[in-house]
């Protein structure tokens, strides 16, 4: 695959790639870079909130003066049961993107990009990995999509969480052992799942009980045993029929289960 470094580590191959064939500081000063993970069957890497175990990939960038890279963007994950635990992560393959920004004064030549990447790859056990990946991106007057990588970036964008629509009605009812996340979308939702952005709020391995309704749905989420104080809001990613949305729903007062 065209791009920068490709490294093979135990149970995973990782490529540092770019969406475009160059960066054009005067006409298109941003382009997307990405770490493309290809995993052996049965192995996974982690989402930003890893769930019951593990840790997400971390990167430290080394760039020329004036260049900067934004935070990693996280496609929505899947629930991955491991023994009695529940992880949030990615199997098969995943592209974690970050946007490179060039200063307008950047001259002709090329941009050397160095990424110090750390990760955990897990099955029944976890193996830590670390590698330095390097990439050289030409500086040009114009840029065009790289035909070998562009579709990977487009597919990853489809899985990125977007803001919940303003017309949705979101709330959380706090019961004695569970949160009831209520999502009013205006239509009956056949499939809903929730991934918390913060650890220690819900019991990750507990089933998420779906209650369908004509105008949306609600999810019953078991509270975490680590939750020691009341929450004012519950934040996370809701996946509805293959589309992901960031939600931050206010929590209403404690009520006993069954009300």
Phi, psi and omega in degrees: 000135179295144178150212182260228183296146168232122180239144175250122179236170179307118172072008180206143170245136184232130178240138171263117187229166175236153180282332183240163185277355180195173171239135184244093188304327185273333183246332182211077189285355178245143169214164184258133168254163179200151172259116182260109180267128173239115191253146173293151179306134178091350181255154181214158167245174195252153171283176181301323167254109189286350183092226187282343182205170173088189181203146180284162173301145178232146181223142170240125184262147170237118188228160174294159179305137178091341178272150178214159178231134178283180181290158174298142176258135190248106170302154180296144187267192170233160175277124184239103180287135176224109187055238180264007184257168175229119177260155171247119184189204188226133173244162178079273178205156176203147175247119174259115188261156171211145185265125176269132179242131179255143174289149182296337182274004182300133182272178179294160181130231181209160181252114174278123180245129177236131181235121174267104188252135174236146181204165168240133172244130192226151167225253170279337176231165182245139177241122177282149177222153176210137178206153173257117179254139184237150184209140176239119183248123180296146171262127186219172177286336180213157180229154179221154179300139175283117185296339181277344185233340188305318183293330175296318179293319179298317179295320179295322179299326180296338181260000178284135176297140177245162178301142176297139179305143184299333183278352177293148174251118185238134174202162178230129174260122180271118177251181188294326180235001186212157167258139173251103180275117183253126185236109177261103182258348183094000177210160180290129183253119185280337184214124181219137171222158186231135176237113182290142176279339179245137177287161172077017179256317177238162176281106189299322185278350181287147176299144173263113188270119184267131173243112180279151179214157181303327183255016180157229181192167171223151180239130174266119186241119180293133178292147177287145173294342180274355181281109188256349179218158183294146177262143173273335177207158178243119183247145180178192179244125176258130177250119182237112178050046174085003176241142186249141182223139173277129179234149174220093191258132178294144181261125175272164191301164183298130175222146180291147176301138180106344177279000000 
